[in-house]
């Protein structure tokens, strides 16, 4: 298994996705599989792998349920050269999927399948489509070609127009619990201590944990997380924390801060949660800042990081 961001083919789903995959497989075998699916779940839970596994099943020539891994269709898909399969993602260095790539993908779905099976388009992440791109795909969702399937991988379905969401069948993809995640990370070759550290630093996002451990960024992310934890423990002043974070990418700062706050909220009792509404409000604000950054808004970086650190410090004092 390779890092999630690079997975394009998989013969089997992740262990915690097996029930969802079996339901999809039954629908495929009974020819009831919707032509537009939206895989929804927490970021980093492995939705791309479920999409890749379903695509592999649709492209397999043996039609025996799932992917055989040995037929011409499976071998081509595994090599990334299957002409009836396409992934639509933001181009390198860009955050959004524009209208031109979407129009090209629509033309792809309308062409006859070269191998007489199905055509499969995977859009990941679906919320990266611009408004015009999302509107362009509506007609195809309303009148999908008979042998084509569109699979949307979606972390934040609320960022997509309701018109797109309403034309897809939603499949909720679960995240693994800690035990499942650590076991799976161990199966990928991570030592137990490293797996646990990566899982904690990633905020419970198992695919992100694997990527961090394999790409050497774990130590840096752990340092960012410690800065926010020190703020919450009131052992670091906001100005000092902002200085420590001054060279970190803004989106990474915001996402890590949000993850730390959410983890802290999970550890609170019901009475503590009731008393700490300010932390919930701060999480909402950080989510909006993250959305603004993803949308390309030019936020004042230094001021925003200082504001974030000061508000976390204030939330700590209110506890």
N, C-alpha and C positions, 0 to 999 in steps of 0.2 A: 504494500500500500504506500502510495506517495502522498506528499502534502496535498491537502484538500484543494488549494488554489490551482493545482496542476492536474487534478484527476479528471480525465475525459472518458474513461471506460472502467467498468467494474462488473465482474460476474456475479458478485453477491453483495447484498446491502450490509451496512454496519449492524452489529448485533442488536442494538436497540431500535432498529428500523424494520426488523423482520416481519412484525405483524402488519405494518402499513404496506410493505412490499407484497406480502401474500395476498392482501385484499386487492391490490392493483393487478396482480398476476391473475387472480380469478376473473376479474373484470375483463382482462385482455383475452383470456381463454374463451370466455363467453361472448366475446365481441361486444362488450358493453363499456369498454374503456373510453372515457370522454376525450374528445379531440383537443381540449384545452384544460390543462391541469395547473394548479398553483400550489407548489410545495411551500408551506409556511412553517416557520419555527425560529427559535433563537439563533442568532448569528453564531456560526462555529459549531453547530450540532451535526453537520454532515449532510445537509440537504443536497449538495451537489453530487454526492456519491449516490444517494437514492435516485436522483435524476439520471445519472450515468448508468445505473443498474437497470432502470426501467427502459432506457434507450437501448441498451444492449439486448434486452429481451425482445424488443420490437424489431430489431435489426437481424436477429438470429434466424437463419434459414430453416432450422429444424422444427420450429414452432411447437416445441414440446414443453414449453413453460420455462421461463428464465433463459439464460444464455448458456449455450453448450460450450462456448469458448474455442471450438475447433473448426466450425464451418467457415466458408469463405466470408460470410457476413460478419461473423464474430472476429475473425482475424483482421479484416480490414478496419473494423471499428476499433479494435484494440491498438492497431498501428496508427490510428488517427487519419486514415485515408479513405474512409467510407464516404462515397459521394452522396449518400442519402441521409447523412447526419451532419448537423451544423450546430456550433455553439455561438451564440451572440452575446458578446461581452463588451465593456468599454475598451476602446483602443488604448494601447500602452501610453501612459502619461495623462489619460483623461479619466474623468469621473462619470461622464454621462454617455448614454447610447443615443446617438442622434437619429434623425428621421431617415437619412440616406441608407445607413446600414439596415434599418428596419425594413425599408422598401425592398432592398436587395434580398433580405431574408424572406419576405412575403413572396417574392418571385420564386425563390427556392422551394417553398412549400407547395406552390401551384404547379410545379413541373412533375412530370411522371417519374415515379421511382425507378431508378436505373436497374435495380435488382428485383423488381417485382414484389417487394415487400412493403415497407412503410418508409415515409420520410419523417424525420424527427428533428425538431428545432428546439434547442434549450436556450432560454434567455436568463442570464445570471449576472448580477442580480436584476430582477425585473424592475425594481423601483429606480434603477439607473436610467431608464428610458425618459427622455424629455417628454413634456406634455404633447408636443406635436408628434413625436414618435409613437407614444402610447395611443393617440387618436388614430394614427395611420394603420395600426394593427387591428382596430376594432372590427372592420368589415370581415377580415379573415377569421376572427373569433366567432362572428355571427354566422358565417357561411364557410366553415373549414373544408378544404379539399378532403375527399373521402379517405385517402390513405395517409394523410398527414396528421402528426401530433405535435402540439406545442406545449412544452413544459416550462413553466415559469418558476424560477427559484427566487423566493422572496423573503427577505429578512424583516422588512417593515411594510406590510401590505397597505397600511394607512397612507403611505406616500404615493400609492398608485391611484389613478382616477377610479371612482366607483363603477364607471361604465366598463372598465377592464375587469375589475374584480368580479363583477356580477356575471360575466360570461365564462368564468372558469370554475371548475370544481375544485374546492379547496381540500388539500390533504395536509393535516397537521403532523409535522415531523417532530417527535420528541427529542429532548436532550437526554444524554445518559446521566444516571446518578453518579456519584463520586466513585463508587465501587466499580461500576461498569467502565467508566472512563479510565480509571487507573489500570484496570486489567487490560483494556484494549491498548493503552499506551505502552504497557509492558510487552504486549505481543508485537508492537512495532519496533521493539528493540531498545526502549528507554529503560534505564535502571530505575528501581522503585523510588529512590529519593529524588531523582531528576524529574520523573513523571509527576510526583506529588507537587514539587515546586512549580513546574510548568503549569499544571492544572490550577494551582492557587493563583499564580501571577496572571493567568489568562482570564481570571474571573469565572472559571468553570466552563470555558469554551474549549471543548476537547480538541477540535481541529486547529484552533489557534495555538493551543498548548503544544501540539506536535510540531507545528511550523516554527514556533519560537525555539523549541529545543533543537531543531535540526538546522536552523539558520543562524544560530549564535546570537540572537537578540535577547535571550532570556534574562541575562544579567542586567542589561539596560532597563528592560521593562520592570524588573523586580525593584530597581532603584527608584523608578518613578512611583511605583506603588508604595514603597516605604515612605516616600516624601508625603504622600497623602495620608498614610496611616499616622505619621508623626503629627500632622496637622490635627487629625481627629483626636489624638491623645494630648493635644496642647503642649507637645514637647518641641515644637518648631513654630516660629513666628511666620505670619503670612508673607512678609517681605523676603525672608530667607527661603521659604518654599518657592516663591515666584522666581527668585534668582536661580535656584537649583533647576527649575524647569524652563529656564529662559531659552535654551538651545534645542528643546524638544519640539517636534512637529505639533502644531496646535491640535489637530484632530486626535493624535495619540494622547495628549494631555487630557483633553476633554473625555475621551472614551475611558481612560484609566481612572480618572476621578469619579466618573459615573459608576464604573464597576466597583470601586472601593466603597462608595456610599451604598450601593445596592446590597453588597455583601454585608455591610454593617447593619442595614435594616433587617436583613434576614435573620440576624442573630438576636434581634430585639424581642422581648416579650410583648404581648398585646398591650399591656399598660404602658410600656416604653414607647411603642409605636404611636399610641394615642397622644402622648406628650410631645412627640417629635415631628409634628406636621411640617416644620420648617425644612427638615431634611427631604421630605417628599417633594416640597415645592422646589427645592434646589435641584433635585433630580430631574424634575420637569423642565426647569430652565436649561440645564445642561443638555438635555435631549434636544431642545429647540436650538441651542447653539450648535450642536453636532449637525443637525439638519441644515442649518444655515451654511456651515462650512462645506458640507457635501453639495449644497446647491450652488456653490461658487461665490457666495457673498464675501466681500473683503472686510473681515472683522479686524478690529484693532487688537493685534495679538498680545502685546505686552500688557495692555490695560485689562484685557479679558482674563488673562491668566492671574493677574493680581486680584481682580475682582473675585474670581473663583476661589482663590486661596483665602481671601478675607471672609467670604461667606461660609466656607467650610469651618473656619475658625469661630465664626459667630454661632453657627449651628452647634458646635461643640460646647460653647458656653451656655447655650440654652438648655442643654440636656440636664 
